[in-house]
Amino acid sequence: MAEVRQQIAGSQDRPLAQSAVAPYPLLVEDSGANTNPRGYEKDNGFYSEVVTRAAGATALWTIATTPARTAGLVTTIYTLEIENSTGAAVTGWLEIGGVAITVPFHIATLDSVVIDFIGGFNTGDADIDCNASVDDIVFSIKGTEA
């Protein structure tokens, strides 16, 4: 006669882990700390002011803009939005300290583009400016700062 083995639910026959921090609770499920991307975005997310490029590189996400970047924290951009209502095709890009950090994005006349940085674009602890081939191009970025 074949032996029938009963499947037991729960933690039986499995090793349990215990926290190293008092009061030393058993670690029986994921708490979600540092593993919940929506929670992380809610706690650390930012959006820049909607900025119109004027006479060259224009402050977009800096310690002097409103809302302001926090000095000492690392910025990761997830979305760049550029709008062109000038009546001619233009290009727009981001800069740090006068150096382009993105390629120039082509924006058709009376159009806007949303550039997604799926894995995030880490720009470090630096002020970010927007620039374009002409004035009156509108920029905005969204991301996290931690």
CYANA upper distance limits for C-alpha pairs under 8 A (distance plus 0.5 A):
  8 ILE  CA     12 GLN  CA      7.37
 11 SER  CA     15 PRO  CA      7.98
 11 SER  CA     16 LEU  CA      7.84
 16 LEU  CA     26 LEU  CA      7.55
 16 LEU  CA     27 LEU  CA      7.72
 16 LEU  CA     28 VAL  CA      7.93
 17 ALA  CA     26 LEU  CA      6.39
 17 ALA  CA     27 LEU  CA      5.95
 17 ALA  CA     28 VAL  CA      7.99
 18 GLN  CA     24 TYR  CA      6.52
 18 GLN  CA     25 PRO  CA      6.30
 18 GLN  CA     26 LEU  CA      4.83
 18 GLN  CA     27 LEU  CA      5.95
 19 SER  CA     24 TYR  CA      5.30
 19 SER  CA     25 PRO  CA      6.03
 19 SER  CA     26 LEU  CA      6.60
 19 SER  CA     27 LEU  CA      6.72
 20 ALA  CA     24 TYR  CA      6.35
 21 VAL  CA     25 PRO  CA      8.46
 32 GLY  CA     36 ASN  CA      6.00
 34 ASN  CA     40 TYR  CA      7.50
 36 ASN  CA     40 TYR  CA      6.72
 37 PRO  CA     41 GLU  CA      6.61
 38 ARG  CA     42 LYS  CA      6.61
 39 GLY  CA     43 ASP  CA      6.67
 40 TYR  CA     44 ASN  CA      6.41
 40 TYR  CA     45 GLY  CA      8.06
 41 GLU  CA     45 GLY  CA      5.18
 41 GLU  CA    143 GLY  CA      8.38
 41 GLU  CA    144 THR  CA      6.88
 44 ASN  CA    144 THR  CA      5.72
 44 ASN  CA    145 GLU  CA      5.96
 44 ASN  CA    146 ALA  CA      6.59
 45 GLY  CA    142 LYS  CA      8.04
 45 GLY  CA    143 GLY  CA      6.11
 45 GLY  CA    144 THR  CA      4.69
 45 GLY  CA    145 GLU  CA      6.76
 46 PHE  CA    142 LYS  CA      6.30
 46 PHE  CA    143 GLY  CA      6.02
 46 PHE  CA    144 THR  CA      6.12
 46 PHE  CA    145 GLU  CA      7.31
 47 TYR  CA     67 PRO  CA      8.20
 47 TYR  CA    140 SER  CA      7.94
 47 TYR  CA    141 ILE  CA      6.40
 47 TYR  CA    142 LYS  CA      4.87
 47 TYR  CA    143 GLY  CA      7.06
 48 SER  CA     60 LEU  CA      7.11
 48 SER  CA     61 TRP  CA      6.30
 48 SER  CA     66 THR  CA      8.15
 48 SER  CA     67 PRO  CA      6.75
 48 SER  CA     68 ALA  CA      8.37
 48 SER  CA    140 SER  CA      6.18
 48 SER  CA    141 ILE  CA      5.91
 48 SER  CA    142 LYS  CA      6.85
 49 GLU  CA     60 LEU  CA      7.34
 49 GLU  CA     61 TRP  CA      8.07
 49 GLU  CA     65 THR  CA      8.08
 49 GLU  CA     66 THR  CA      6.88
 49 GLU  CA     67 PRO  CA      6.77
 49 GLU  CA    140 SER  CA      6.81
 50 VAL  CA     60 LEU  CA      8.37
 50 VAL  CA    138 VAL  CA      7.23
 50 VAL  CA    139 PHE  CA      6.28
 50 VAL  CA    140 SER  CA      5.46
 51 VAL  CA     58 THR  CA      8.35
 51 VAL  CA     59 ALA  CA      8.37
 51 VAL  CA     60 LEU  CA      6.73
 51 VAL  CA    138 VAL  CA      6.01
 51 VAL  CA    139 PHE  CA      5.75
 51 VAL  CA    140 SER  CA      6.95
 52 THR  CA     58 THR  CA      8.25
 52 THR  CA    135 ASP  CA      8.02
 52 THR  CA    136 ASP  CA      5.89
 52 THR  CA    137 ILE  CA      5.96
 52 THR  CA    138 VAL  CA      4.83
 52 THR  CA    139 PHE  CA      6.81
 53 ARG  CA     57 ALA  CA      7.40
 53 ARG  CA     58 THR  CA      6.03
 53 ARG  CA    130 CYS  CA      7.19
 53 ARG  CA    131 ASN  CA      6.63
 53 ARG  CA    132 ALA  CA      7.42
 53 ARG  CA    134 VAL  CA      8.37
 53 ARG  CA    135 ASP  CA      5.78
 53 ARG  CA    136 ASP  CA      5.89
 53 ARG  CA    137 ILE  CA      5.91
 53 ARG  CA    138 VAL  CA      6.81
 53 ARG  CA    139 PHE  CA      8.08
 54 ALA  CA     58 THR  CA      6.87
 54 ALA  CA    135 ASP  CA      5.51
 54 ALA  CA    136 ASP  CA      6.87
 55 ALA  CA    135 ASP  CA      6.76
 56 GLY  CA    131 ASN  CA      6.54
 56 GLY  CA    132 ALA  CA      7.85
 56 GLY  CA    135 ASP  CA      8.05
 57 ALA  CA     95 GLU  CA      8.04
 57 ALA  CA     98 GLY  CA      7.86
 57 ALA  CA    129 ASP  CA      6.34
 57 ALA  CA    130 CYS  CA      6.07
 57 ALA  CA    131 ASN  CA      5.12
 57 ALA  CA    132 ALA  CA      8.22
 58 THR  CA    129 ASP  CA      5.74
 58 THR  CA    130 CYS  CA      5.84
 58 THR  CA    131 ASN  CA      6.84
 59 ALA  CA     65 THR  CA      7.51
 59 ALA  CA    127 ASP  CA      8.27
 59 ALA  CA    128 ILE  CA      7.02
 59 ALA  CA    129 ASP  CA      4.97
 59 ALA  CA    130 CYS  CA      6.98
 60 LEU  CA     65 THR  CA      7.42
 60 LEU  CA    127 ASP  CA      8.44
 60 LEU  CA    128 ILE  CA      6.26
 60 LEU  CA    129 ASP  CA      5.36
 60 LEU  CA    130 CYS  CA      6.41
 60 LEU  CA    139 PHE  CA      8.13
 60 LEU  CA    140 SER  CA      7.83
 61 TRP  CA     65 THR  CA      6.73
 61 TRP  CA     67 PRO  CA      8.30
 61 TRP  CA     68 ALA  CA      7.03
 61 TRP  CA     69 ARG  CA      6.29
 61 TRP  CA    127 ASP  CA      6.40
 61 TRP  CA    128 ILE  CA      5.55
 61 TRP  CA    129 ASP  CA      7.17
 62 THR  CA     68 ALA  CA      6.27
 62 THR  CA     69 ARG  CA      5.45
 62 THR  CA     70 THR  CA      8.43
 62 THR  CA    126 ALA  CA      8.03
 62 THR  CA    127 ASP  CA      4.89
 62 THR  CA    128 ILE  CA      6.52
 62 THR  CA    129 ASP  CA      8.30
 63 ILE  CA     68 ALA  CA      5.43
 63 ILE  CA     69 ARG  CA      5.20
 63 ILE  CA     70 THR  CA      6.62
 63 ILE  CA     71 ALA  CA      6.97
 63 ILE  CA    127 ASP  CA      7.39
 64 ALA  CA     68 ALA  CA      6.47
 64 ALA  CA     69 ARG  CA      8.15
 65 THR  CA     69 ARG  CA      7.82
 69 ARG  CA    127 ASP  CA      7.94
 70 THR  CA    145 GLU  CA      8.32
 71 ALA  CA    125 ASP  CA      7.10
 71 ALA  CA    126 ALA  CA      8.28
 72 GLY  CA    125 ASP  CA      6.35
 73 LEU  CA    124 GLY  CA      8.01
 73 LEU  CA    125 ASP  CA      6.07
 73 LEU  CA    145 GLU  CA      6.53
 73 LEU  CA    146 ALA  CA      5.66
 74 VAL  CA    122 ASN  CA      7.86
 74 VAL  CA    123 THR  CA      7.48
 74 VAL  CA    124 GLY  CA      4.99
 74 VAL  CA    125 ASP  CA      5.17
 74 VAL  CA    126 ALA  CA      8.29
 74 VAL  CA    145 GLU  CA      5.95
 74 VAL  CA    146 ALA  CA      5.90
 75 THR  CA    122 ASN  CA      6.50
 75 THR  CA    123 THR  CA      6.05
 75 THR  CA    124 GLY  CA      5.92
 75 THR  CA    125 ASP  CA      6.85
 75 THR  CA    126 ALA  CA      8.27
 75 THR  CA    143 GLY  CA      7.71
 75 THR  CA    144 THR  CA      6.41
 75 THR  CA    145 GLU  CA      5.02
 75 THR  CA    146 ALA  CA      7.30
 76 THR  CA    120 GLY  CA      6.21
 76 THR  CA    121 PHE  CA      5.68
 76 THR  CA    122 ASN  CA      4.74
 76 THR  CA    123 THR  CA      6.43
 76 THR  CA    124 GLY  CA      7.82
 76 THR  CA    143 GLY  CA      6.02
 76 THR  CA    144 THR  CA      5.76
 76 THR  CA    145 GLU  CA      6.78
 77 ILE  CA    117 PHE  CA      7.42
 77 ILE  CA    120 GLY  CA      6.06
 77 ILE  CA    121 PHE  CA      5.44
 77 ILE  CA    122 ASN  CA      6.91
 77 ILE  CA    123 THR  CA      7.89
 77 ILE  CA    141 ILE  CA      7.20
 77 ILE  CA    142 LYS  CA      6.38
 77 ILE  CA    143 GLY  CA      4.82
 77 ILE  CA    144 THR  CA      7.11
 78 TYR  CA    116 ASP  CA      6.30
 78 TYR  CA    117 PHE  CA      5.27
 78 TYR  CA    118 ILE  CA      6.94
 78 TYR  CA    119 GLY  CA      7.98
 78 TYR  CA    120 GLY  CA      5.40
 78 TYR  CA    121 PHE  CA      6.91
 78 TYR  CA    141 ILE  CA      8.12
 78 TYR  CA    142 LYS  CA      6.43
 78 TYR  CA    143 GLY  CA      5.35
 78 TYR  CA    144 THR  CA      8.29
 79 THR  CA    114 VAL  CA      7.27
 79 THR  CA    115 ILE  CA      6.18
 79 THR  CA    116 ASP  CA      5.21
 79 THR  CA    117 PHE  CA      6.53
 79 THR  CA    141 ILE  CA      6.06
 79 THR  CA    142 LYS  CA      5.67
 79 THR  CA    143 GLY  CA      7.13
 80 LEU  CA    114 VAL  CA      6.27
 80 LEU  CA    115 ILE  CA      5.55
 80 LEU  CA    116 ASP  CA      7.07
 80 LEU  CA    139 PHE  CA      7.83
 80 LEU  CA    140 SER  CA      6.47
 80 LEU  CA    141 ILE  CA      5.07
 80 LEU  CA    142 LYS  CA      7.21
 81 GLU  CA    112 SER  CA      7.79
 81 GLU  CA    113 VAL  CA      6.32
 81 GLU  CA    114 VAL  CA      5.02
 81 GLU  CA    115 ILE  CA      6.79
 81 GLU  CA    139 PHE  CA      6.12
 81 GLU  CA    140 SER  CA      5.69
 81 GLU  CA    141 ILE  CA      6.71
 82 ILE  CA     92 GLY  CA      7.72
 82 ILE  CA    107 ILE  CA      8.18
 82 ILE  CA    112 SER  CA      6.00
 82 ILE  CA    113 VAL  CA      5.90
 82 ILE  CA    114 VAL  CA      7.08
 82 ILE  CA    137 ILE  CA      7.53
 82 ILE  CA    138 VAL  CA      6.06
 82 ILE  CA    139 PHE  CA      5.17
 82 ILE  CA    140 SER  CA      7.26
 83 GLU  CA    107 ILE  CA      7.97
 83 GLU  CA    110 LEU  CA      8.24
 83 GLU  CA    111 ASP  CA      6.63
 83 GLU  CA    112 SER  CA      4.57
 83 GLU  CA    113 VAL  CA      7.02
 83 GLU  CA    137 ILE  CA      6.42
 83 GLU  CA    138 VAL  CA      5.48
 83 GLU  CA    139 PHE  CA      7.10
 84 ASN  CA     89 ALA  CA      8.31
 84 ASN  CA     90 VAL  CA      7.86
 84 ASN  CA    107 ILE  CA      6.96
 84 ASN  CA    108 ALA  CA      7.66
 84 ASN  CA    109 THR  CA      6.60
 84 ASN  CA    110 LEU  CA      5.91
 84 ASN  CA    111 ASP  CA      5.98
 84 ASN  CA    112 SER  CA      6.36
 84 ASN  CA    136 ASP  CA      8.03
 84 ASN  CA    137 ILE  CA      5.72
 84 ASN  CA    138 VAL  CA      7.16
 85 SER  CA    109 THR  CA      6.84
 85 SER  CA    110 LEU  CA      4.96
 85 SER  CA    111 ASP  CA      7.26
 85 SER  CA    136 ASP  CA      8.15
 85 SER  CA    137 ILE  CA      7.69
 86 THR  CA    109 THR  CA      7.07
 86 THR  CA    110 LEU  CA      7.22
 86 THR  CA    136 ASP  CA      7.37
 86 THR  CA    137 ILE  CA      7.94
 87 GLY  CA    109 THR  CA      5.55
 87 GLY  CA    110 LEU  CA      6.55
 88 ALA  CA    108 ALA  CA      7.41
 88 ALA  CA    109 THR  CA      5.12
 88 ALA  CA    110 LEU  CA      8.13
 89 ALA  CA    106 HIS  CA      7.72
 89 ALA  CA    107 ILE  CA      6.31
 89 ALA  CA    108 ALA  CA      4.92
 89 ALA  CA    109 THR  CA      5.13
 90 VAL  CA    106 HIS  CA      6.41
 90 VAL  CA    107 ILE  CA      5.93
 90 VAL  CA    108 ALA  CA      7.07
 90 VAL  CA    109 THR  CA      7.84
 90 VAL  CA    132 ALA  CA      7.69
 90 VAL  CA    133 SER  CA      6.42
 90 VAL  CA    134 VAL  CA      7.49
 91 THR  CA    104 PRO  CA      5.95
 91 THR  CA    105 PHE  CA      5.66
 91 THR  CA    106 HIS  CA      4.99
 91 THR  CA    107 ILE  CA      6.35
 91 THR  CA    132 ALA  CA      6.02
 91 THR  CA    133 SER  CA      6.01
 92 GLY  CA    104 PRO  CA      5.70
 92 GLY  CA    105 PHE  CA      5.73
 92 GLY  CA    106 HIS  CA      7.25
 92 GLY  CA    107 ILE  CA      7.99
 92 GLY  CA    130 CYS  CA      7.95
 92 GLY  CA    131 ASN  CA      6.27
 92 GLY  CA    132 ALA  CA      4.58
 92 GLY  CA    133 SER  CA      7.05
 92 GLY  CA    137 ILE  CA      8.06
 93 TRP  CA    100 ALA  CA      7.41
 93 TRP  CA    101 ILE  CA      8.09
 93 TRP  CA    102 THR  CA      6.16
 93 TRP  CA    103 VAL  CA      6.67
 93 TRP  CA    104 PRO  CA      5.27
 93 TRP  CA    105 PHE  CA      6.67
 93 TRP  CA    130 CYS  CA      6.53
 93 TRP  CA    131 ASN  CA      6.00
 93 TRP  CA    132 ALA  CA      6.65
 94 LEU  CA    100 ALA  CA      6.32
 94 LEU  CA    101 ILE  CA      6.20
 94 LEU  CA    102 THR  CA      6.11
 94 LEU  CA    128 ILE  CA      7.36
 94 LEU  CA    129 ASP  CA      6.29
 94 LEU  CA    130 CYS  CA      5.08
 94 LEU  CA    131 ASN  CA      6.57
 95 GLU  CA     99 VAL  CA      5.68
 95 GLU  CA    100 ALA  CA      4.72
 95 GLU  CA    101 ILE  CA      5.71
 95 GLU  CA    102 THR  CA      7.78
 95 GLU  CA    128 ILE  CA      6.38
 95 GLU  CA    129 ASP  CA      5.54
 95 GLU  CA    130 CYS  CA      6.49
 95 GLU  CA    131 ASN  CA      7.57
 96 ILE  CA    100 ALA  CA      7.03
 96 ILE  CA    101 ILE  CA      7.14
 96 ILE  CA    126 ALA  CA      7.37
 96 ILE  CA    127 ASP  CA      6.75
 96 ILE  CA    128 ILE  CA      5.63
 96 ILE  CA    129 ASP  CA      6.61
 97 GLY  CA    127 ASP  CA      8.10
 97 GLY  CA    128 ILE  CA      8.27
 97 GLY  CA    129 ASP  CA      8.37
104 PRO  CA    132 ALA  CA      8.42
107 ILE  CA    111 ASP  CA      6.86
107 ILE  CA    112 SER  CA      6.88
107 ILE  CA    113 VAL  CA      7.23
108 ALA  CA    112 SER  CA      8.08
117 PHE  CA    121 PHE  CA      6.48
120 GLY  CA    143 GLY  CA      8.34
130 CYS  CA    139 PHE  CA      7.39
132 ALA  CA    137 ILE  CA      7.28
